[in-house]
Amino acid sequence: MSRSPLLSGLMLSAGVALIGTLLASLLMLGTGLSENSWLAVTLIIHGLALTAGGFVTGKRSESKGWYRGGLLGIMYTFVVWLIGFLAYDSSITRELMMIAGLALAAGAFGGMVGVNVKK
């Protein structure tokens, strides 16, 4: 992984999100889950990814885990929006704002825990 705490956390978050999305897609394909529950599943996946990424960011940081984890959440949201904009010409939606709020909170929480685990 990278030496930068934010880049390390962002890479881990992206990896967890990709694996979570793949598993959720396979679960939806193999079962009778409807696409109406997809928003809840998406929020859970993003929350877990950002908590893990925030943890790594906080652990690699010397201090201010909540700040760096929250910054990770903002960066992650921007990347998610940028991918959606470039691939699907999507704009800022209510769902994206929900992900942004969750990303900020989950990243900050993971960062706080990560900084304190180091000690």
C-alpha positions as CSV (number, residue, x, y, z in Angstrom):
1,M,0.0,0.0,0.0
2,S,0.9,3.6,-0.3
3,R,2.7,5.7,2.4
4,S,0.0,8.3,2.3
5,P,-2.7,7.6,4.9
6,L,-5.5,9.0,2.7
7,L,-4.4,7.1,-0.4
8,S,-4.1,3.9,1.5
9,G,-7.5,4.3,3.0
10,L,-9.0,5.2,-0.3
11,M,-7.5,2.2,-2.0
12,L,-8.8,-0.1,0.8
13,S,-12.2,1.5,0.7
14,A,-12.4,1.0,-3.1
15,G,-11.4,-2.6,-2.8
16,V,-13.9,-3.4,-0.1
17,A,-16.6,-1.6,-2.1
18,L,-15.8,-3.6,-5.2
19,I,-15.8,-6.9,-3.4
20,G,-19.0,-6.0,-1.5
21,T,-20.7,-4.9,-4.7
22,L,-19.7,-8.2,-6.4
23,L,-21.0,-10.2,-3.5
24,A,-24.3,-8.3,-3.4
25,S,-24.8,-8.7,-7.1
26,L,-24.2,-12.4,-6.8
27,L,-26.7,-12.6,-3.9
28,M,-29.3,-10.7,-5.9
29,L,-28.7,-13.0,-8.9
30,G,-29.0,-16.2,-6.9
31,T,-32.0,-15.2,-4.7
32,G,-35.2,-13.4,-5.2
33,L,-34.1,-10.1,-3.7
34,S,-35.7,-7.2,-5.5
35,E,-33.9,-4.2,-6.7
36,N,-35.9,-2.0,-4.4
37,S,-33.6,-3.1,-1.5
38,W,-30.5,-2.1,-3.5
39,L,-30.2,1.4,-1.9
40,A,-30.0,-0.2,1.6
41,V,-27.5,-2.7,0.4
42,T,-25.5,0.1,-1.3
43,L,-25.4,2.2,1.9
44,I,-24.3,-0.8,3.9
45,I,-21.5,-1.6,1.5
46,H,-20.3,2.0,1.4
47,G,-20.5,2.3,5.2
48,L,-18.4,-0.8,5.7
49,A,-15.9,0.3,3.0
50,L,-15.5,3.7,4.6
51,T,-15.2,2.4,8.1
52,A,-12.4,0.1,7.0
53,G,-10.7,2.8,5.0
54,G,-11.1,5.3,7.8
55,F,-9.5,2.8,10.2
56,V,-6.5,2.4,8.0
57,T,-6.2,6.1,7.4
58,G,-6.4,6.8,11.2
59,K,-4.0,4.0,12.0
60,R,-1.4,5.4,9.6
61,S,-1.9,8.9,10.8
62,E,-0.2,10.3,13.9
63,S,-3.3,12.3,15.0
64,K,-6.6,13.8,14.0
65,G,-8.1,10.5,12.9
66,W,-11.6,11.9,12.7
67,Y,-10.5,14.7,10.5
68,R,-8.5,12.5,8.1
69,G,-11.2,9.8,8.1
70,G,-13.8,12.5,7.3
71,L,-11.6,13.8,4.5
72,L,-11.4,10.3,3.2
73,G,-15.2,10.1,3.1
74,I,-15.3,13.4,1.1
75,M,-12.7,12.1,-1.3
76,Y,-14.5,8.8,-1.7
77,T,-17.8,10.5,-2.4
78,F,-16.1,12.6,-5.0
79,V,-14.7,9.5,-6.7
80,V,-18.1,7.8,-6.6
81,W,-19.7,10.9,-8.1
82,L,-17.0,11.3,-10.8
83,I,-17.4,7.7,-11.9
84,G,-21.1,8.0,-12.1
85,F,-20.8,11.3,-14.0
86,L,-18.3,10.0,-16.5
87,A,-19.9,6.6,-17.0
88,Y,-23.6,7.4,-16.8
89,D,-23.8,11.3,-17.1
90,S,-25.5,11.3,-13.7
91,S,-25.8,14.4,-11.6
92,I,-25.9,15.0,-7.8
93,T,-28.9,13.1,-6.5
94,R,-30.5,12.5,-3.1
95,E,-28.9,9.0,-3.0
96,L,-25.4,10.6,-3.5
97,M,-26.1,13.0,-0.7
98,M,-27.0,10.1,1.5
99,I,-23.8,8.3,0.6
100,A,-21.9,11.5,1.3
101,G,-23.3,11.9,4.8
102,L,-22.7,8.2,5.5
103,A,-19.2,8.4,4.1
104,L,-18.3,11.4,6.2
105,A,-19.6,9.8,9.4
106,A,-18.2,6.3,8.7
107,G,-14.8,7.6,7.6
108,A,-14.6,9.8,10.7
109,F,-15.6,7.0,13.0
110,G,-13.1,4.6,11.4
111,G,-10.4,7.2,11.7
112,M,-11.0,7.8,15.4
113,V,-10.9,4.1,16.1
114,G,-7.7,3.7,14.0
115,V,-5.8,6.4,15.7
116,N,-6.7,5.0,19.1
117,V,-5.8,1.4,18.3
118,K,-2.3,2.6,17.4
119,K,-1.6,3.6,21.0
